[in-house]
Amino acid sequence: MTGRDPQPETPGVSPARLSALSLQEFRCFESAGLEAVAGVNLITGRNASGKTSLLEAIYLLGRGRSFRVPRLSALVRHGAAEAVVFGQVGAGDERRRLGIRLGAAGTEVHVDGRSGQPIAQLAAAFPVQLIDPQVHDLVQGGPGERRRFLDWGVFHVKHEFLPAWQRYRRALQQRNAAIRAGAGPGQLAAWDQELAPAGETVDRLRREYVDGLSPKISEYAAKMLLNDVKIVYQAGYSEAGGLAEALRSAVDRDRAAGSTQLGPHRAELRIEAGGQPARHRLSRGQQKALAASLVLAQADHLRESTGRAPVLLIDEPAAELDGERLGALLDTIAALDGQVFITALTADSLPLTPARQFHVERGEVAVLL
């Protein structure tokens, strides 16, 4: 995780919700906007019309990054100097104004009219989760994908996690710099005094979170017609003697590799189906269904833990799931009773009745319902 990652939520706050979105020079949109409602907001349009770009803009407001490209400069409309995304989020008396300006000077975050805010403030105000055509990477991809999934949830539920992770990352960077500078075991031990306790706190909070999330994983996997699914947290070191001892024993290995090889930054969230790694046992379609169930389970766990469910973004589900699992997904989303944005080619391609429907064509967003 980095300083751009979310901060924990405070229990009892009002539900996450986007009421208004405004775009300037973002992707294919010169100027566009929408006013959303609670429940399901359906976005229809042809392929490459900009449907997914609307989801991307909403995701950007809650995560400070894109789920499609690594460089935010790619989000600026061709020929424009900068792009602006603005949103009003919250419900009732808990309303926030969030904005991001993207340009040659970098990324500037605005929160309630104050500029220069850390990106983490966005996620604190507006938790967002995504199910898109690449969602299976959560199962099939490397450990980094699953650590990001895990830590997003821990940040929102465990208030101690953010400062512990920041301490750990700072100490890890310093220790790695010392390794590259040729520091000996004695010098590295000085950094271990900060690294080890912070890392063990990170590890403990992750485990506590997984313990709470695990029953939800089994429940939601079953709803998506998958049985005998579980998650297992594996620390990135042998826990028998603690992290400090693990670091001491791996000094020669670290110096040979040029960086710290053990610790929470190497942890894994193992996803199993039938007692085997799910990525080896399940088909691509089953992996997508399983990954979707992980996201939904995490959303429900957040709702129960903090009193607010994240806004769910669902990109072209009819193209990714078979009919039975698509129906199960939509039924499960409806039961969560949160705000959802779903894209589809046409309204009749999904078995649902939206609370509001938008249509995207030629850089314009129209309200149909």
N, C-alpha and C positions, 0 to 999 in steps of 0.2 A: 504494500500500500504506500501511497505518497500523501503529501499534504493536500492533494486534490480529492482525497477520498472523504466519504461522508462522516458527519459527527453523529453521536448518539441522539436518539429522540427522547423527549420528555413525556412520560405517561400522562394520559388525561387530556392531551391537546386534541383539537378538532380534526376530523378526517382529512386526509390528503385529497386535494381536488384542484383541477385547473379550471378556472372559470373563463379566462380569456387568453388568447395567444395572438401575438402580432409579429410579423416578419418583415424585414426590409433587406432586400438584396441577398436573400438566403436561398442557396441552390437555384432552382428554376423560378423562384418567386421574386419579382421586383418589389411588390408590396402585397401582402395578403394577411388575413387574420381569420379567426373563428371565435365564437362564443360557445363554450361547451356546457354540458349539463351533467348532473349526477347520473350514474348508470352507464349504459352502453352508448358510446358515440361512434357511429359507423362512418367510415371514409371510403367512398367508392371512386372509381376512375380507371382508365385504361392503364396498361403497363407503361412505365416511364412518365406518367402524368404528374407525379409529385406526391403521391399518397405516402410513400415511405419517408419522404423528406419531411412531411408534417410530423410523423412519429419521431424522426430524428431530432427535430427542433424541440419537441417536448422532452425527449430524453436528455438533450443538451442542457435544458433548464434544471434538470434534477441531478445530473451526473457531472456536468462540466466537460463532457467529452462526447464524441460521436461513437455509435456502435457500427459505423460503416467504414470510416477512414481514420487513420492515426493522426493526421495533420488537420487541425481545425481550419487552416487557411483554405482547404479544399471546399469548405462550406460557403465561401463567399461567391456570389453569383459572378459568372464570367464577365469581365470588363468593369466590375465595380471595385471601389477602393476598400469597402468594409461591409460587413453584414451585422444586423442587429436582430436579436431575438428577445422579445419581452413577453412576460406572462404574469397574470394575476392568479395567485394560488391561495388555497385555504377555503374555509367556510365559516359562516357565522361571523363572530367578532375576530376570528383568527385569520386575517387576510394579509398576505405579503405580496410585494411587488418585486419580481425578479427580472433581471436583464443581463444579457451578455453581448458585448460588442467585439467583433472579430475583425482584425485588420493587420496591416503590415507591422504595426507596433506591438502586436500580440493580442492577448485576450484580456478584456476588462470586464469585471463582474460588478453589477449593481444590485444592491439589496435595499429595498425600501428607500430608494433615492440616494443611497450612499454608494459612491464609486470606490473602486480599488479594494473590494472585499475579497476574502479568500474564497476559492471555489467551493470549499467544504461547506460554506454557509448555504449554498444552493440545496444540497442534499438534506441538510438539517431542516429546511423549510418544505422540501418537496421530494419525498421518496418515490422513485419510479423503478418499475421492473419491466423487463422485455421478454417476449417470446417471439422469435423471428426465425427465418429459414436456417440460420446458423446456430440455433439453440442447442443442437446436438453436440456442439463443441464442448458443452459443459460435461458431457459423458465421454466423448471420443477424444477431446483435446488433452493438452498437457496439464500438469498439476497447477500451473499458474492460473488457468481458467477457473478451477475449482477453489483455489485460495481466494480469488477475487469474489467469487460467489459467497463463500463462507464469511469473509471479512466484511462484506457489505452488510450482512445480517448482524454480525457481532457489533459493528459500529453503532447500529441503530438500537440495539437492545441492551448492550453492556456499556454503561457510561465510563467505566474505568479503562476501556480498551484503547481509545484514541490516545490519551497521554502515554500509556504503556508502549503502544506501537511507535509513537514518535520518539520516545527515549531509545527504544530498541534500534530503530532505523538510524538515528544519529550515531549511536555507539558502533553500529555495524559499519557505517561509512568510515568512521575514524579508524576502526580496527583494520578494515580492508586497505585503507591508505597506508597504515603502518606496515602491513604485510608487504605491500608493493615497494615500500621504502627500505625493506630489508630488516625490519625490526626482529629482535630475538624473542624467545619465549617470555623473558621477564618483562619486556616492554608490552607485549601483547596481553599479559596477565592484568596489566593496569586497566585496559579497556574491558577485559572480561568482567571486572567488578561491577561495571555499569551494564554491560550487555546481558550477563546471565540472569540477574533478577528481573530485568525488564522482559527478557525473552520468556522466562518461566511464567510471568504474569500473563503475557499474550497467550501462551499455550494453555494455561488454566482457563482463561475466559473463553477461548475457542472450544475447549472441551465441554464447558458448562452449556454453551450455546448449542453444540451438537446434541448433547443429552436432551435438551428441550425440543430441538427440531426433529430428532429421529422418529418419534411416533407420528408426527405429521407426514414425514416422507412416506412411511408405510401406508398411511391412510390415503394419501393423494395418489400414490402409485397404483393402488388398488382401484381407485376411481378411473384411472386411465388404462385399466385392464392389464395391469402388470402386478404380479405377485412375488412374494419373497424378495423384496427389495429393501436394502438397508444401506446406511452410510457409516463409515468407520473413520475416525480421525486418527491420523498417524503423525506424531511429532517428527520434526526433521532432525532428530538426534535420539540416542539411547537414553531413556529417562531413568535408568537404574541408579546412576550416580548424580543426576542433575546436569543442567546445561554447563555449569562451570567445569565440571570434570570432563564432560564430553569435549569441550573446547581445548582443555589442556592436553587431552590424549590425541587430538587431531592437529596439533601445531605443525608438525612436519608436513602433513598432508596439505594443510592450508597454505604453507609457504611454497610448496611445490606448485600448487594450483594458482596461487596469486590472489586468493580471496577466501573468505570464511565458508567452509563447506557444510557446516552443521548449524542448525538453529531453526526457529519458526519460519524463516524465509524459505526453507526447503520442505516445509510440511506438506502433507497430502491429505485430501479428503477422498477416501476410497469409496467408490460407489459400486455396490455389489448387487447382482441378481442371481438368485439360486446359489449363493455362496461363491460365485466367481466374479471377476471384474466385469462390469456390465458392458464395457466397450468390446469385450471379446465374445460375450454370450448373446447379445441382442442385435437384431437387424437395425439398419439405419432408421427405418420407420419407428421401431420400438425405442431406439435411443432418443428420437425426437419426442415421443410421448413421455418417456421417463424424464427427460430434461424439463419438459413443460410441467410435469408434476412436481419437480424440485422447486421450480419458480413459484408455483401456486402454493405449495406447502410453506415456503419461506414467507410469502405474502400473508398467509393466514396466521403464521406464528408471530409475525410482526404486529398484526392486528390485535391478537390476544395479549401480547406483551406490552404494547404501548397505547392501545386504544385507537390506532389508525392503520388502515391498510394502505399500501402503496398504490399509486395509479399504475394500472397495467396497460402496456402497449402490446398489441397482438398484430403481427404483420402477416397477412395472407395465410391464415390458418388452413383454409380449404385446400391450398396447394401442398400442404405439408403433412396432413393427417388423413387417414382413411375415414369413411363416414361415421363408423361407430365411435372412434376415438375423438373425432371432431365434435360429435354430439356430447360426449362425456366432458370434453374441454369446455364447451360453451355452458353446459349445465353447471359445472364446477365454478366457473367464473361468475355466473349469475348468483350462486349461493354465497359468494364472498361479499356481495353487496357493497362493492366499491366502484370507483370510476374506472371505465375501460375505454380505450380507443382501439378500434379494430379496422383494418383495411381489407378491402375485397374488390374484385372486378365489378361486381354488381350486387345489389341488395339480395337478390334471390339465390345467390350462391351460398348463403349462410342461413341455417335454420334458426333465425332469431328476429326479434322485433326491437329495433334500437329505440332509445329515448330521443336521439337526434341523429339525423343523417346529413353528411356533407358530400359534395361531389367536386372532384378536382379535375380541371381541364384547362390546358394552355396557360398555366400559371395563375389561375383564378380558382377561388374556393367559394362554392355556392351552397346555401342551406336548402335541402330538399324536404326535410321533416323537422 
